Amino acid sequence: MGVRGVLSVSSLLLALLVLLADVGATGPTVVATVPVADKVEDVAVNADTNRIYVTCGGQDPVLSVVDGSTDQVVDVVTFELSPWAVALNPMTSRLYLSFSGGQGEEYVKVIDETTRQIVATVPVGSWPIDIAVNTATDRAYVVNHLDSTVMVIDGATNQVVATVEVAFLPRSVAVNQTTNRVYVVSQDTVSVIDGATNQVVDSIALDKTGWGLALNPDTGRIYVTNLFDKSVSVIDSTSKAVVATVAVGTESVGLAVNPTTNHIIVTNEGSNDVTIIDGTTNSVVATLSVGDGPRGVAVNPATNRAYVANQGDGTISVISDALSGGTPTPTPPPGATAFTLAAGWNHVCYIGAEQPIEDALAPFLADVAAVYGLRSDQGYDRWFPGRPEVSAITTVGPYKPLLLLMTGGATWHQSPSGSSPASASLAQGWNSICYTGATKPPGDATSGITEDLSILYVLGGNQAWSRYVPSRPEVSNIAQLEQYDAVLMLVTEPDPTTWTFDP
């Protein structure tokens, strides 16, 4: 049983899972109970396809596939052994399931999400109890509980490329894709692994028996369930200090973060309920009764639904975790261009005059949770409302692409400042660019840099990332690039190059 559902702003792919909040909800509530199969353990969610994957280890072990739009089981994958943890890489459409049936029967199966076929079986260590995936690096991290190790699987080769020793009896794992750090909780320690070197580079001491683990990279907070203390420890990842201890239910084992609402959903196996914590105030906002023996939990921030695996009664509880309200749409100024912002992630061009960022966002500031800007060194500058101590962005200039995390929808009316740029400088690696050329197919728009371009992404109005790959029409789904589209593009050319826009 793992704890799924942490989304982050990947320094490479900007967290291709996208978010869409329910507006007008009255608060967290259980909206459905879905029968799946016996002995439900873990759950993972694909926000792009709205599919929920549930491991069930009963007499007839299966992976149940639930349609999030209908709350119905639409497929099952059968196994000889009981599946334990499940994790997902939506970028590669690969599912990772761990199995532990005794000596020689401890492995991870890699499954094609589309065909449901097993594409690889990877031997791992003793009792592979949890898995987490870094979609930016295509690495899966498998916690071997009895070996006190974490094995690193390369998603491209389905081979173990490293085995990392961590603190005694590790239990849960979570990945911060922005920093490429991997956090592993053991009984009294959180081990911090550098994903680039596969080395433990730090540790955080715990004064209670840790069990579940989740993190919110947007706020720099780590959450650890304290199994025997009826509490969750809130840890600042920078200072390593416990900044709050929040009372929850009995035998809290699983937890997940909803980055849209900044809520932490905690499963309490002993009291058959879920505690929902506000990550801003570190206070409990709801306690909801669910099924028998809730364990794994995952969040789909694209629908603001949380899915709780109830081991004792073979069901999953579906929780609506929406924010209510929203900012009214302001009256547009003359000559303004309208940019539609949805609750969740938005990759958008700022085209106005240079000004303080809070002034640029003033019409809908109450709905802004975070702002990120990609630097040339592949890192991100960020800005959080009311948190100058962790904010690096102070002003925003014309034709600057921004990644906005919104808690509610809005329309951003902007008046262009000066003449639009006719070109953009590109560096090797990821580039976030405000496209100001004429509307045309992406192949035509990028014809001058085809040899340098590996892939290009656009975050569409449907909250889904579309892509263009040169000479790969079978995997490309962008029809047109529009003026003021914010694009994310991977450049392979080591020397700087220039993308010239046609008027």
Secondary structure, DSSP 8 states (H G I E B T S, - for coil): ----------TTT--SS-----SS--S-EEEEEEE--SSEEEEEEETTTTEEEEEE-SSS-EEEEEETTTTEEEEEEE-SS-EEEEEEETTTTEEEEEEE-STT-EEEEEEETTT--EEEEEE--SSEEEEEEETTTTEEEEEETTTTEEEEEETTTTEEEEEEE-SSS--EEEEETTTTEEEEE-SSEEEEEETTTTEEEEEEE-SS-EEEEEEETTTTEEEEEETTTTEEEEEETTT--EEEEEE--SSEEEEEEETTTTEEEEEETTTTEEEEEETTTTEEEEEEE-SSSEEEEEEETTTTEEEEEETTTTEEEEEE-------------TT-EEEEE-SEEEEEEE-S--EEHHHHTGGGGGGEEEEEEE-TTS-EEEE-TT-GGG----EE-TTEEEEEEESS-EEEEE---SS--SEEEE-SEEEEEEE-S-SB-HHHHTGGGTTTEEEEEEE-TTS-EEEE-TT-TTT-----B-TTEEEEEEE--SS-EEEE---
